[in-house]
Amino acid sequence: RDRAKTGHPTLIGLVHTFGLDFAFALVVAPVAAKDSVSPEGPPPADSVFELEGVSVSVESRLPGDARTRAVTVLDRAALDALPATTVLEALRWGTGVDLLTRSPAQADLAVRGGTFEQVLVLVDGVPASDAQTGHFDLNLTVPLDGVERIEVLRGAGSSVHGADAMGGIVNVVTRSPGARPAGRVRLEGGSFGRAAGSLRLDGGFGEWRATVSSRMDRSDGHRAGVDHDVRLGQLRLVGPLAGGRLDVQAGAAARDFGADGFYAPFPSYEETRARTISARWARPLGAGGASGASGAVDVVVHDRAHDDDFVLRRGDPAFYRNVHTSRQSGVDVTLRRASGAWGWLVGAGVGRDDLESTNLGDRSADRGAVFG
């Protein structure tokens, strides 16, 4: 088990117990010989090691000592080491993060004692929080195998990211497509009809790169009325366009789960669907030259649709049923320029939220902002 003492493959058993539920997963992880401890013993106490830097997008933009934000980063190495197979499970290991789980398919997210309505969830910097309710903020379309790291900002971030970020921010950064064809398959099984699996593929053609990740997870539940069936899929395509770089992402998620006794003493049932698409185009402007001026333009277009079908008494929709359909769309444009010690930045954003609900009625809200 000690990775530091062997260059051989390790066999890691991850065991989870809950009541009578028992699941066992085996992961064979090759360990490179370079990780072995040197026979000369530990390095001297005054040794200096240069570590690779990670740019965290949710961190405060204030310079120097004015930076007061507390950020936790779960990078890919940490995610591989955790007993987690979903973003939801991985967030349990973030400092200051509280999850109220109603099902393995869904949970409420809170940070530093705030409510689930005070946390902003982003995917690669694009808002993924639901316009109707924070209950659906973690209805993401990204499987954990498609995640490069998870950034958690503990504390208020509204000055940079808007009013939804009063309690904290979670930014899920997806993996960039690999240059060479590659794949990964994971299969799981257990009691109570548990079956799960994930697939990730990388490939490319010319200067374009693509990655596809998917996951399915189902179980009959450890008791009647708490079954779940989850299916996720995410596509990312990156390549050159018009002198810049285009990054397109699309995803879909379906979550069906029994909610017996979760909301009320009834055998409730819920089905949710999420569909996301976003495109980011970034291009450098006037880099170098005699003036030394440089700049960049960044354009982001995003759209998220979410459906929720809730039945209070399973098998009897006529008794009480809520159907909600929400949609969030937006466009953001940023232009920046720097020359010597001076620089400027201007930007604008527009967006719209729509909600159609059998219980709440139909509502919409338009947003707009300019900054500089």
N, C-alpha and C positions, 0 to 999 in steps of 0.2 A: 504493500500500500504506500510505502514512503517513496514518493516520486524523486526526492532529492538523493536517494541512495541507490537507485537502480536505473539502468537505461533500457530495461525490458518492458514490454507491454504490461499494463496493469489491468486487473479485473475489479471493477468497482460495483458493489451491490448497493442499490438505493432502496430502502425499505420504508414504507409508509403504512401506518395502521390507524384506523378510525373505527371504533366499535368493533364489529366483526369483519370490517373490510380489511383486506390484506392484498397489497400489490407489490410485485418484485420486478425490477428492471435491471438488466445487465448492459453495461456499456464497456466496450473494449477500447481503451484509449492508448495508442502508442506514445511512448515518452522518448524523446530524443536523448541520445547519450550525452549531448552537451549539457544537459541539465544536472548531470551527476556532480557530486561534491568532489572537488579536487583532492587528490591524495595528499597534497601538502597541507591540508587543513583549511580552516576558514581564512578569508583575506584579512590583511592588517586592519586595525581599527580606523586608520586615517585614509582608507581607500575611498576613492571618489568614483561613483557610477553615474553615467549620463543616461537618463530615462527618456523614452520617446514621449513627446508632449501630446496632449489631447485637447482640442478646442471644444469647450463646452458652451453651447449656444444659449443656455438658460441662465448663465452667470450674469451678474450685474455688469453693465457697461461702464460703470464708474471706475476711474483709474486709482491705482495705488491704495493708500490706506482708507480711502472712502468706500472700498468694497466691503460690504457687510453681509453678503449673502452666504448661506450655508448650502453647499451642493454635494450630493452624493452621486457618484457615477458607477453604475454596474456595467463594466465593459464585457467584451465577449469572453474573456478568460473567466471572469466571475460568473457569468451566466452558464458557462459550460460546467462549472464546479458546483452550482447550486442544484438541489433536488427540485427543479422546476422544469415544467414543459410548456408553460404558457407565460405571457407577459403578466397576467394577473398573479400567478404564483410567484414570479420573480420579484414583483413589487413588495411582497411580504418581507423581503430581506432588506428593504431600504430603510435607513434610519429615519425615524419620525413619521413613517407612513403607517396608516391604519386602514385595514380592509374589513368591511362588513360583508361577509359572503352569504348570499342567498342560495347559491348553487355553484357548482364548479364551472358553470357557464357564465355567471354574472356576479359582480360584487360592487359595492360602493367604495369610493376612494376618498380618504381624508388625509390631510397633512397637518401636523402640529396642532391637533385639536380643533381644526376648522371643520366645516361641514363638506359634504360631497358636492355642494353647489358652489364652493369657493376654491375649487381646484381646476386649473386649466390643463387639458391634455393636448399635446401636440404630437404629430408624426412628421419628422424632418422639418420642424418649424411651422407646419401647417396646422391650424386648429382642427381638432377632432372631437372636441366636447359637443354634446348634443344640445340643441337649442331648446328642447322641451324640458328636459330634466337631467340632472347630474347622475341619475341612476344608470344612464346609458353611456357614460363617458368612457368606460372600458370595453364597450362593444366594438373593439378594434378589428380590423381585417388583417393585421400583421401577425403571422405565426412567429413563435420565438426563434425558430431557426433562421428567420429573415431579419433578425435584429442585430445590429452591431453593438449598440450600447443603450442603456436607459439612464437619462439624466433626471434627477429629482432635486428641484429647488425647494428648500424648506423655508417657508415664510413668504411674506407679501412680495409679489412681483408685478403689481398693477401698473407701476410707473413705466414699465417697459412693455408689458404684454397685455395690458387691458384689465377691465374690471373683473373678469372671471378669475383672475389670478390672485385673489386676496389671501388665500391660505397657502398656496404653493403651485408649482408647475411640474408636470411630468412630460418630458420630451423623449419620444421613442425614435431613435436614429436607426434607420434601416441599413442593411449591408449593401455596399456597392457591388455591382456585377463583376464577376471575375473575368480576367482576360482569356483564360483557358476553359475548355469544357470540363465541368466537374459536377458531381452529384452527391447527395447524402440521403439515406433512407433510415428511418427509425420506426420500429414496431414495438407496441406494448400490449399487454394483456393482463387480466386479473379476474378476481371473483366478481359476482354480481353483474355478469355480462359485460365487464369492462373490456373495451377494445379501442385502441388508439394507434395513430401512425402519423408520420410527417415525411415530407419530401421536399428537397431543395435542389434545383438545377441551375447551373450557370452556363452561359454560352455567348457566342458573338458572331457577327458577320461584318467584315470590313472594320470600320472604326466604331461600329455600334456594339454595345454590350447589353445583355439582358439577364435577368435572374427571376426565377419563379419559385415561390415557396407556398406550401399548402399543408393543412393539418385537418385531421378528423379525430373526434373523441366522443365516445358514447358509453353509457352505463345505465343499467336498470336501477341504480341507486341502492344505498344500504338499507332503505326502507321504502315502503310503497309510496308513490307520489313524488319522488325526488329524482326521477330519471333525467338524463340529459343527452342531447345529441348536438354536437358542435361541428361546423364545417367552415374552414377559412381558406382563402386564397389571395395571394398578392403577386403582382407583376411589376417589375421596375425595368425601364428601358432608358439607356443613357447613350448620347452620341452628339457629334458636332452638328450645328445648324446655324447658317448665316453668320459665320465668324464667332459664334458663341457655343455654349454647351446647353443642350436640352436634356432635361431629366423628367421623364413621364412615369407616373405611378398610378396603378388602378388596383382595386381590391374589392372583395365581396366576403360577407360573413353571414352565416345562418346559425342561430342559436334557439333550440327548442328545449324547454326544460319544465319539469314539474316543480311547482312552488307550494306544495302542501304545507300549510301552517306558517308560511313565511310572512305573508301580508295580513292574513286573518285566519281564523280557525275553519278554513275551507280547503278542499283539494284543488287549489288553483293551478293554472297552466298558462305558460307564456311562450310566444314565438316572436323573435326579433330578426330583422334583416337589415344589413348595413351595406351600402355601396359607396365607394369613394373613388375619386379621380382627381389628379392634380398634375400640373405641368409647371416647371420652373425653367426659365431661359435666362442665362447670365452671360454677359459679354464684356470683356475689358475694352476700355475706350482710351485711345491716345497714350498708351504706355510708353514711357521713355521720351525720346526726342530732345531737342535742344533746351526746351523749357523744363524738362524733368517732370512734367505734369502727367498724371495718370488718373484713371477713373474706371468706373464700371456701371453698367445698367443691369438691373435685376427685375424680372417680371414673374409673378406667381399668379396662376389661375387655379382655383380649387372648387370642388363641389362634393357635398356629402348628403346622402339621402338615408333616412332611417325609418323603418316601419316597426311598430310594436302592436301585437295582438294579444290582449290579456283577457282570460276567461276566469271568473271567480270560482265557478264550480265546473271542474273538468267534465266534459261530456254533456254539459247543459249550458251552452252559450246564451240561450235566451234568458237565463236567470240574471246575469250581469256580465256585460262585455264592454271593453274599451279598445278602440282601434285608433292609434295615433300614427300619423305620417309627418315627419319633419324633414326639412331640407335647408342646408346652408350653402351659399355660394359666395364667392368673393374674388376680387382682383386687386393685387397690390403691385405698385411700381416704385422702384427706388433708383435714384441717380446720384452718384457720388463722384467727387473730383478732388484731387489733392495736388498741391504744387508747393514744394519746399515745406515750410513749417505751417502753412495754411491749407485749409481744405473746407469743402462745403458738401452738404448732402440734403437732398429734397426728395419727398415721396408723397404718394397719395394712395388711398385705398377705398374701395367701395364694396359693399356686401349686402346680402339680403337673407333674412330668415323667414321661412314659411312653416306653418303648422296647420294640419287638418286633423281634427279630433272629434270623435263622437261624443266625448264628454266635455272637452274644453272649448269646442267650437273652432272656427277658422281664424287664424291670426297671422299677421305678417309684420316685419320690422325691417326698415332700410337703415343702413349705416354708411357713413362716409367720413373720411379724415384726410387732412393734409398736414405735413410736418416739415420742418427744415432746421 
